[in-house]
Amino acid sequence: MSATGDGSARPGAPASAEGPGTPIHLRPAREADVPVLVPLLLRLKRLNEEFDPLLKVRDDADEQARQVLHANLADPKAIVLAAEGVGADKDKVVGFVRAVVRERPFYVPEHEGVILDIYLLPLYRRRGVGEYLLREISAALKAKGAGVVTAEFPAQNEIASRFYAKRGFRPITAIHARSL
């Protein structure tokens, strides 16, 4: 995955978001990245907890995050991309995106790419990097056969809702919950 400053791909070139924002290098995550990805994933889940008490993070969330990431890295229907900084943050993972392809047995297109998590450290936000991650994960999901891409995030997360809406996403289903 790679991009030039104008968003066009250059085969074989390292991926980076260039232009007015802080550049990053995007690559497939590896098993060796799991210890660095776990705290980033947990930061996102703890942020989600602020939106709704039904998203309370479990006491064993560290171990659960490790298991989920290891399973995703081994799953051919899953994609985990690591975003590394450049310059002073060279080789430091500063964000990630995690997605899966799942079947839609009743609908066309038959395969849906689901963005489960997208997270960037605050320094890398609002610089076009999130949009770049979205473009790259969408392309990777399409390459795995997805005909539609969706994003899952807390209903009360207005920042995420605006981010996706600005890029052409719209609600198609809703999940309603209550405690038992």
N, C-alpha and C positions, 0 to 999 in steps of 0.2 A: 504494500500500500504506500503510495507516495503522492505528493501533490506539489505543484509549483505555486507560486504566489497567486496565480490567477485561478487556482482550483483545478487545473487540468493535471492528469496523471502523467508521470514519467516512469515507465517500467524500469524496475531495478533500482531506482533512486530511493534514498531513505525518506520516510514520510515526515513531513513537518508542516505545521501551520505557519505560514509566513505572511508578511504584510504588516499592518499596524499593530497586531497583537504579539504577545510573547510566543516565540516558536517552541514547538515540541517535536519530538520524534515518536512516532506511533509504530508499535510492533505487536505481534502476537505475544501474549503472556506465556511464561514458562513456569514449570514447577518451582524453579528457584525464586520466582517472584512472589510466591504465596505468602511468605512471612512479611513482605512489604505491602501486599494487597489487602491482607486481613485488616490492619488498622484503618485503611482507607474505606473499605466496605463497611466496617463498624461505625466510622464517622458518619457515613451516609445513613445507615440504619438508625443511629441515634438522632440524626436530624429528622428522619421520618417520624420518630417517636414524639417529637415536639408538635407534629401536626395532628396526631390522634392517639389517645391512650390505648386503643386497641392495637397499636403498633409498638407496644412496649418491648424493648430489647431484652432477651433472655439472659440469665446469669451465665449460661454456657455459650454465649454468642461467639466468643473467640474460636472455640472448637468447632462450632457449627459452620462458621465462615470458612475455616480451613477445609472442612469436609466438602462443602459446596464448591469451593474453588477447585479442589483436586478433582472432584467429579466433573465439573465443567471442562477442565483442561483435557480430560480423557474422553469426553463426549463429542462425537463427530457432528452432532446437531447444535453444539454450543460454541460460542465465540467469546473469548476474553482478550481484549486488547489493552496493553499497557502504554500509557503516555509518559514518556521520559522528557525531562527538561533538557535544555541545551545551555551552553555557556556555563555559568556557575553551578547550574543544576544538571549538568551533563551526566547521563547514566542514572539519575535519580528518578524513580517513578513518582510522578506528580498527579497522576489520575489514572482512571481506567474506565472501560465500558464493558458490560457483560450482557450477552444476549443469547437467545436460543431460537431455533426454528421448530415450530410445532405444527401439527396437522390440524386442518379445519375440515372435519369429515362432512359437514353439511353445506359448506360454502365454497365459492369460487372467488379468488384463487384458493387452491387447496392447502397451501403452506403459508404460514404467517411467521414473520421474523419479529420476535418480541424483545424489545430493549428492557431488560430487567433493572439494570443499574447503570448510571452514568455519573461519574464523580470527578471533580477536579479540585485540587487545593485552591484556596481563595485567591492566591496570587495569580493564578492562571485563568480566572473567570473574567467574563465580560471583555474578552479580547479576541473573540472569534474561534477560540480553541474548542468550545463545546459544539459549535456548529460544524467544525471540521470533524470532530469525533462522530457526530451524527451522520455526516455524509459518508465517512469511511465504514461505520458499522452497517449502514444501510446497503452499501455496495457489497460488503462481505456477506450479509444476509441474502441479498439477491443472488450472489454466486452460489449459495447453498440451496437455492431453489425457492426462496420466499417470494411471493408475489405481492405481498402487502407487508408494511412494517408498522408495528404498534409500540407504544411505550407504556409501561406500568409505573405509576408513582402515586403517592397519597393524594386523595381527592382535594384536600385542603391546601396542597402545595401550589399556590398561585404562581410562583416563579416558574416552576416546571410547566404548568399549564400554559402560561404565556410563551415560554420558550418554544414548546412544541407547536402551539397554534400559529405562531409567527412563521413556522416552517411548513405549514400546510397540514398539520395533524388536526383531527377533530375527534370528539368522543363518538364511539360506536357501541360500547357496552358500558354498564355500570355494575359495580359490586357494592351491595349494601350489607351492613353487618350490625350485630348487636351482641352484647356479652350474654353468656348463659350462666 
